[in-house]
């Protein structure tokens, strides 16, 4: 196990908020939603005076992590949640954190089991980030059904179980009779993220920009619906308007999407530049962000685009877009897979952009103060205890 950590002596009495020892656990690092959200979360906790340790199961040798602020780093050296069990037991015995925040159900289950095996007294908050239909099953004796039984056996040890959207909370009722899950949004809107908006860009369409740009970002996979987005964009500019579409990301559907662009004759108007580390700098220079997904947990990219001042169009998929846009208050919601409705919404947002002041109102729910206060309220801490 590789560790960069603060070695504080155990304190026998419960510590106040400004001296708590907090562990934020993630299975593996990648430049995707969950690891980046947890790094933001750890960074915000450390900025409030906590002794925070960010624990990863695996970080690639070539990976360069984002700014962790005041959070220390421990890498357990195991890429799977299951492989993290024994290293986590050793970690809990040695470090004795006051609070543990974990993410994703597989890891949440391992963390709860490790706490039971070691007799840890830590308060544990486990966050679910993906649709439970991909994690659990009601079909007896399948692998996902067995995991559901295992999770039911340890779930009682959690002090809080959260989902990143209310829609996900409702979905858990399909698998657990009285699930304890409650909704707490991801921390997306913080000062370091806003600073990333101002980093330079190098794509020629964004340098000395003269043409409106529609943008999206994510894995080039079936669930992201990018074939629908390309088709909708083709309809949106069929009236002769001058606009560009840029989709950042990499994935298995690259070849098929590139062929679709050629088939529609859109080579001069659509670009798929690949994966980038900081999409916010491009969001900040774009006009409309489109989320075309078939399902999500809580799409961080949609929130990031709102922070950057993009007008928004989103497929009303389960779950998240309806909550983020508050039923259409902060952007256009369209039926999933409805290419015509998406094209119309893109045109409308290009012609009549959303008021930036309204977008600023919408992102407050995803800021540090709101998100941290909600997490610690669920763990039984008062406002006075979690003041800086």
C-alpha positions as CSV (number, residue, x, y, z in Angstrom):
1,X,0.0,0.0,0.0
2,X,1.3,3.4,-1.0
3,X,0.3,6.2,1.4
4,X,0.7,9.9,1.7
5,X,-1.0,10.6,5.0
6,X,-1.2,12.6,8.1
7,X,-0.4,10.5,11.2
8,X,-2.5,12.0,14.0
9,X,-2.8,10.3,17.4
10,X,-6.2,9.0,18.2
11,X,-8.3,11.3,20.4
12,X,-10.6,9.5,22.9
13,X,-13.4,12.0,22.9
14,X,-15.6,12.9,19.9
15,X,-14.0,15.8,18.0
16,X,-15.7,18.9,16.9
17,X,-16.3,19.6,13.2
18,X,-13.2,21.7,12.8
19,X,-10.9,18.8,14.0
20,X,-12.6,15.7,12.6
21,X,-10.7,12.9,10.9
22,X,-12.5,12.2,7.7
23,X,-11.8,9.5,5.0
24,X,-13.2,9.8,1.5
25,X,-13.0,6.5,-0.3
26,X,-13.1,5.8,-4.1
27,X,-12.4,2.5,-5.8
28,X,-10.2,3.7,-8.7
29,X,-9.2,7.0,-10.2
30,X,-10.3,8.1,-13.7
31,X,-11.2,11.4,-15.3
32,X,-14.9,10.7,-14.9
33,X,-17.8,11.8,-12.8
34,X,-17.5,9.9,-9.5
35,X,-13.7,10.2,-8.8
36,X,-13.7,13.9,-9.8
37,X,-16.8,14.6,-7.6
38,X,-15.2,12.8,-4.6
39,X,-12.0,14.7,-5.0
40,X,-13.9,18.0,-5.0
41,X,-15.7,16.8,-1.9
42,X,-12.5,15.9,-0.1
43,X,-10.9,19.2,-1.1
44,X,-13.9,21.1,0.3
45,X,-13.8,19.3,3.6
46,X,-10.1,19.9,4.0
47,X,-10.6,23.6,3.2
48,X,-12.9,23.8,6.3
49,X,-10.1,22.6,8.6
50,X,-10.6,18.9,8.7
51,X,-7.9,16.2,8.6
52,X,-9.0,14.6,5.3
53,X,-7.6,11.6,3.6
54,X,-8.6,10.6,0.1
55,X,-8.3,6.8,-0.3
56,X,-8.2,5.2,-3.7
57,X,-8.1,1.5,-4.4
58,X,-6.1,2.1,-7.6
59,X,-4.5,5.0,-9.4
60,X,-2.7,4.3,-12.7
61,X,1.0,4.9,-12.8
62,X,0.6,7.6,-15.5
63,X,-2.4,9.3,-13.9
64,X,-2.1,12.9,-12.7
65,X,-4.7,13.6,-10.1
66,X,-6.4,17.0,-10.0
67,X,-5.7,19.4,-7.1
68,X,-6.6,17.8,-3.8
69,X,-6.2,20.9,-1.8
70,X,-5.4,20.0,1.8
71,X,-6.4,16.3,1.5
72,X,-3.7,13.7,1.9
73,X,-3.7,10.6,-0.4
74,X,-3.5,6.9,0.2
75,X,-3.6,4.3,-2.6
76,X,-4.4,0.7,-1.5
77,X,-3.1,-0.9,-4.7
78,X,-6.3,-2.9,-5.6
79,X,-8.4,-2.1,-8.6
80,X,-11.6,-3.8,-7.5
81,X,-13.8,-3.0,-4.6
82,X,-13.7,-6.6,-3.4
83,X,-9.9,-6.5,-3.5
84,X,-10.0,-3.5,-1.2
85,X,-11.6,-5.3,1.8
86,X,-8.5,-6.5,3.7
87,X,-6.5,-3.4,2.9
88,X,-9.4,-1.3,4.2
89,X,-9.6,-3.4,7.4
90,X,-5.9,-2.6,8.0
91,X,-6.5,1.0,7.2
92,X,-9.4,1.3,9.6
93,X,-7.5,-0.3,12.5
94,X,-4.6,2.0,12.0
95,X,-6.2,5.3,11.1
96,X,-9.4,5.2,13.0
97,X,-11.3,7.9,11.1
98,X,-14.3,9.7,12.7
99,X,-16.3,9.7,9.4
100,X,-16.1,7.7,6.2
101,X,-17.6,8.9,2.9
102,X,-17.7,6.2,0.2
103,X,-19.3,6.1,-3.3
104,X,-20.8,3.4,-5.5
105,X,-22.8,0.5,-4.0
106,X,-20.1,-2.2,-4.5
107,X,-17.6,-0.2,-2.6
108,X,-20.2,0.9,0.0
109,X,-20.9,-2.7,0.8
110,X,-17.2,-3.4,1.2
111,X,-16.7,-0.4,3.5
112,X,-19.6,-1.4,5.7
113,X,-18.3,-5.0,5.9
114,X,-14.8,-3.7,6.8
115,X,-16.3,-1.5,9.5
116,X,-18.1,-4.5,11.0
117,X,-15.0,-6.8,10.8
118,X,-12.8,-4.2,12.6
119,X,-15.4,-2.8,15.0
120,X,-14.8,0.7,13.7
121,X,-16.8,3.4,15.4
122,X,-16.7,5.7,12.4
123,X,-19.9,7.2,11.1
124,X,-20.4,6.0,7.5
125,X,-22.1,7.7,4.7
126,X,-22.4,5.7,1.4
127,X,-23.5,7.4,-1.8
128,X,-25.0,5.7,-4.8
129,X,-24.2,7.2,-8.2
130,X,-25.7,4.8,-10.8
131,X,-29.1,3.4,-11.5
132,X,-29.7,0.5,-9.2
133,X,-31.0,-1.6,-12.1
134,X,-27.3,-2.0,-13.1
135,X,-26.3,-3.2,-9.6
136,X,-29.2,-5.3,-8.2
137,X,-31.7,-7.9,-9.5
138,X,-34.9,-9.4,-8.1
139,X,-34.3,-12.6,-10.1
140,X,-33.3,-15.2,-7.4
141,X,-29.7,-16.6,-7.3
142,X,-28.3,-14.4,-10.0
143,X,-25.1,-12.5,-9.2
144,X,-26.9,-9.2,-8.8
145,X,-29.5,-10.8,-6.6
146,X,-26.9,-12.3,-4.3
147,X,-25.2,-8.9,-4.0
148,X,-28.6,-7.5,-3.0
149,X,-28.8,-10.0,-0.2
150,X,-25.3,-9.2,0.9
151,X,-26.1,-5.5,0.9
152,X,-29.2,-6.0,2.9
153,X,-27.1,-7.8,5.5
154,X,-24.7,-4.9,6.1
155,X,-26.9,-1.9,5.2
156,X,-27.9,-1.4,8.9
157,X,-24.3,-0.3,9.7
158,X,-24.5,2.8,7.5
159,X,-25.4,6.1,9.3
160,X,-26.5,7.5,6.0
161,X,-27.2,6.1,2.5
162,X,-27.7,8.7,-0.2
163,X,-28.4,8.9,-3.9
164,X,-27.4,11.8,-6.1
165,X,-31.0,12.4,-7.3
166,X,-34.5,11.9,-6.0
167,X,-35.2,9.8,-9.1
168,X,-32.6,7.3,-7.9
169,X,-34.2,7.2,-4.5
170,X,-37.5,6.1,-6.1
171,X,-35.7,3.4,-8.1
172,X,-34.3,1.8,-5.0
173,X,-37.8,1.0,-3.9
174,X,-37.9,-1.6,-6.7
175,X,-35.3,-3.6,-4.9
176,X,-35.6,-2.9,-1.2
177,X,-39.0,-2.8,0.7
178,X,-38.1,0.3,2.8
179,X,-34.8,1.7,1.5
180,X,-33.2,4.2,3.9
181,X,-31.7,6.2,0.9
182,X,-32.2,10.0,0.7
183,X,-31.2,12.4,-2.0
184,X,-28.0,14.5,-1.7
185,X,-26.6,16.2,-4.8
186,X,-23.0,16.0,-5.9
187,X,-20.7,18.9,-5.0
188,X,-20.1,20.3,-8.5
189,X,-20.0,24.1,-8.1
190,X,-16.8,25.1,-6.3
191,X,-14.2,27.8,-6.7
192,X,-11.5,25.6,-8.3
193,X,-13.9,24.3,-10.9
194,X,-14.9,27.8,-11.8
195,X,-11.2,28.7,-12.2
196,X,-10.9,25.9,-14.7
197,X,-13.4,27.7,-17.0
198,X,-10.7,30.3,-17.8
199,X,-7.9,27.9,-18.9
200,X,-6.9,28.4,-22.6
201,X,-8.4,26.3,-25.4
202,X,-6.7,25.1,-28.5
203,X,-9.5,23.7,-30.8
204,X,-9.8,26.1,-33.8
205,X,-13.6,26.5,-33.6
206,X,-13.2,28.0,-30.1
207,X,-10.2,30.2,-30.8
208,X,-11.4,33.6,-32.1
209,X,-14.9,32.0,-32.2
210,X,-17.3,33.5,-34.7
211,X,-20.0,30.7,-35.0
212,X,-22.4,29.5,-32.4
213,X,-21.3,26.2,-30.9
214,X,-23.5,23.3,-29.5
215,X,-21.5,21.1,-27.2
216,X,-21.7,17.8,-25.3
217,X,-19.1,15.6,-23.4
218,X,-19.1,12.0,-22.2
219,X,-18.2,8.5,-23.1
220,X,-19.1,7.6,-26.8
221,X,-21.4,4.8,-25.8
222,X,-24.9,3.8,-26.6
223,X,-26.4,5.1,-23.4
224,X,-25.2,8.7,-24.1
225,X,-27.5,8.9,-27.2
226,X,-25.0,10.8,-29.3
227,X,-26.4,9.4,-32.5
228,X,-29.7,11.1,-31.6
229,X,-27.8,14.4,-30.9
230,X,-26.0,14.3,-34.3
231,X,-29.3,13.6,-36.1
232,X,-31.0,16.4,-34.1
233,X,-28.2,18.8,-34.9
234,X,-28.6,18.0,-38.6
235,X,-32.3,19.0,-38.4
236,X,-31.5,22.1,-36.3
237,X,-29.3,23.5,-39.0
238,X,-31.4,22.3,-42.0
239,X,-32.8,25.8,-42.3
240,X,-29.3,27.0,-43.3
241,X,-28.2,28.5,-40.0
242,X,-24.5,28.5,-39.3
243,X,-23.6,26.5,-36.2
244,X,-21.1,23.8,-35.0
245,X,-21.5,20.7,-32.9
246,X,-18.6,19.4,-30.7
247,X,-18.8,16.2,-28.7
248,X,-15.8,15.6,-26.5
249,X,-15.1,12.1,-25.3
250,X,-13.9,8.6,-26.3
251,X,-15.6,5.2,-26.5
252,X,-16.7,2.2,-28.5
253,X,-19.1,4.1,-30.8
254,X,-16.5,6.5,-32.2
255,X,-16.4,4.7,-35.7
256,X,-20.2,4.5,-36.0
257,X,-20.7,8.2,-35.0
258,X,-18.0,9.3,-37.4
259,X,-19.7,7.4,-40.2
260,X,-23.0,9.0,-39.3
261,X,-21.4,12.4,-39.6
262,X,-20.1,11.5,-43.1
263,X,-23.5,10.1,-44.1
264,X,-25.2,13.3,-43.2
265,X,-22.6,15.4,-44.9
266,X,-21.7,17.2,-41.6
267,X,-17.9,16.9,-41.7
268,X,-17.5,20.7,-41.8
269,X,-20.0,21.2,-38.9
270,X,-19.5,18.4,-36.4
271,X,-16.3,17.5,-34.5
272,X,-15.5,14.6,-32.2
273,X,-12.0,15.7,-30.9
274,X,-11.6,12.9,-28.3
275,X,-11.2,12.9,-24.5
276,X,-10.1,16.0,-22.6
277,X,-9.2,16.6,-19.0
278,X,-11.0,19.9,-18.6
279,X,-14.2,20.3,-20.6
280,X,-15.3,23.4,-18.6
281,X,-13.0,25.7,-20.6
282,X,-14.9,24.7,-23.7
283,X,-18.3,24.8,-22.0
284,X,-17.6,28.4,-21.1
285,X,-17.0,29.3,-24.8
286,X,-20.1,27.4,-26.1
287,X,-23.7,28.5,-26.6
288,X,-25.8,25.4,-25.9
289,X,-25.0,22.2,-24.0
290,X,-27.1,19.1,-24.9
291,X,-27.5,16.0,-22.8
292,X,-28.9,13.3,-25.0
293,X,-28.6,10.3,-22.6
294,X,-30.9,7.4,-22.2
295,X,-30.2,7.1,-18.5
296,X,-28.0,8.8,-15.9
297,X,-27.5,9.0,-12.1
298,X,-27.0,12.8,-11.8
299,X,-25.2,14.1,-14.9
300,X,-22.4,16.3,-13.6
301,X,-21.7,17.6,-17.1
302,X,-25.1,19.2,-17.3
303,X,-24.4,21.0,-14.0
304,X,-21.0,22.0,-15.1
305,X,-22.4,23.5,-18.3
306,X,-24.9,25.4,-16.2
307,X,-22.0,26.8,-14.1
308,X,-20.3,27.9,-17.3
309,X,-23.3,29.8,-18.6
310,X,-24.5,27.5,-21.4
311,X,-28.1,27.3,-22.3
312,X,-29.3,23.8,-21.7
313,X,-31.1,21.0,-23.5
314,X,-31.6,17.6,-21.9
315,X,-33.4,14.4,-22.6
316,X,-35.7,13.7,-19.7
317,X,-34.0,10.4,-18.9
318,X,-34.0,8.6,-15.5
319,X,-32.6,10.2,-13.5
320,X,-31.3,13.7,-12.8
321,X,-32.2,16.1,-15.7
322,X,-35.7,16.8,-14.5
323,X,-34.3,17.7,-11.0
324,X,-31.3,19.7,-12.3
325,X,-33.5,21.7,-14.7
326,X,-36.4,21.8,-12.2
327,X,-38.9,20.7,-14.7
328,X,-37.7,23.1,-17.4
329,X,-37.1,26.2,-15.3
330,X,-33.4,26.3,-16.1
331,X,-33.4,24.7,-19.6
332,X,-35.3,22.7,-22.2
333,X,-36.4,19.1,-21.4
334,X,-37.3,16.8,-24.3
335,X,-38.5,13.2,-24.5
336,X,-35.8,10.6,-24.6
337,X,-34.9,9.7,-28.2
338,X,-37.2,12.4,-29.7
339,X,-34.9,13.8,-32.4
340,X,-37.4,16.3,-33.7
341,X,-38.0,17.7,-30.2
342,X,-34.3,17.9,-29.5
343,X,-33.7,19.8,-32.8
344,X,-36.4,22.3,-32.0
345,X,-35.0,22.8,-28.5
346,X,-31.5,23.4,-29.8
347,X,-32.9,26.0,-32.3
348,X,-34.9,27.7,-29.5
349,X,-31.8,27.9,-27.2
350,X,-29.6,29.3,-29.9
351,X,-32.2,31.9,-30.8
352,X,-33.2,32.8,-27.2
353,X,-30.4,31.9,-24.7
354,X,-31.2,31.4,-21.0
355,X,-30.6,34.4,-18.8
356,X,-27.2,33.9,-17.0
357,X,-28.7,35.1,-13.7
358,X,-31.2,32.3,-13.9
359,X,-28.4,29.8,-14.4
360,X,-26.6,31.2,-11.4
361,X,-29.7,30.7,-9.4
362,X,-29.9,27.1,-10.5
363,X,-26.3,26.0,-9.6
364,X,-26.5,27.1,-5.9
365,X,-28.0,23.7,-5.0
366,X,-24.7,22.1,-6.1
367,X,-22.4,24.4,-4.1
368,X,-20.1,23.5,-1.2
369,X,-22.3,25.0,1.6
370,X,-25.5,23.3,0.5
371,X,-24.0,19.9,-0.2
372,X,-21.8,19.7,2.9
373,X,-24.5,20.9,5.2
374,X,-26.9,18.3,3.9
375,X,-24.4,15.4,4.3
376,X,-23.6,16.4,7.9
377,X,-27.2,17.0,8.8
378,X,-27.8,13.3,7.9
379,X,-24.9,12.3,10.1
380,X,-26.4,14.1,13.1
381,X,-24.3,17.3,13.2
382,X,-25.8,20.6,13.9
383,X,-25.1,23.8,11.9
384,X,-23.0,25.1,14.7
385,X,-20.9,22.0,14.8
386,X,-20.1,22.2,11.1
387,X,-19.4,25.9,10.9
388,X,-15.8,26.7,10.0
